[in-house]
């Protein structure tokens, strides 16, 4: 089963070298995803914002996908988000606000 978490500001939890703010929702989704990644029956993905990283990185058995760029106009952000969303093609998507 493929599960995708969506938290644009969570990238710095995967890569502490990136300095940016995040909140409790990002921490909760990060912790949930890293715990689920231990289950070999699950394929875990995580959509984050563009912080200059590669398009897809692997951290602790989680595929971390670069999606929207906060510096782009809103239309480009939406199009980029849905392009990555469709590429992942998960069975379940989890997001918090």
N, C-alpha and C positions, 0 to 999 in steps of 0.2 A: 504494500500500500504506500502510495506517495503522499506525503503531507508537506504543505508549504506554509511557512510562517511569514507574515508581512509586518515589518516594523522598520521603516526607512532609517530611523535614527539609531538603530541597534548595531551598526557596523563596528563601532569602536569597542564593543564588547568582544567581538571576534578578533579585532586587531587593536590592542591597547596603544599602539604608536600613533593612532589617529586621535586627535584631540577635538572633541565636540561634546555637546551636552546630550544626555539621554535621561529618561525617567524610569519610574517603576514598572510601567507596562513593558518597556523594552527589556528590562531585566527579567521579568517574569517569563516572557516569550523565549528569551535566550536560555534561561534555565530549563524550561520545559523542553525546548528543542534539543538541548545537549543531553538531557536524560533519555529522551526518546531515541536519540541517535545510537544509543547502546543496544537497542533492539535490532538485530540483523534482518528482521522481517519488514522493517520500515525503511523507506527511502525519504530522508529528511532534506528539505530545501528551505532557504531563508532569503526573502527579498529585502534588500537594503538600498539606501540611496547611493548616489554616485559620489564617492570620496576619492576618486582618482585610482581606484583599484582595478584589477583585471575584471573582465566581464563575469567570470565564474571562478570562485576560489573554493578550496575545500579546507574546512576547519573542523576537526573532531568528528569526522564522518558526516558532516553537513555541507551540502552544496550551497554556497553563499553567492547570490546573484546580485549584480549591480543593476539597479533600475533607474528611477527618475533622478534628475539633477535639479536641486532646488534653485539653481541660478537660471534655468530655462524658463521660457514662458509656460503658462499653465497648459496650453494645448499640447506642446511638445512633451511636457511631463506626463500627461494622460496617455498620449500615444506610446511613449517609451514604456510606461508602466504596463499597459496592456500587451505590448509586444513580448515583454519578458514573462508576464503572467501566462500567456498562451504557450510560450516555449516550455515552461515548466510543466503545464498540463497535469496538475496534481489532482488526486482524488478528494482531498480535503484541504481547505485553506483556513488558516487561523490568523486573526488580526484583533488587536485591542486599541482603544483610544483613551 
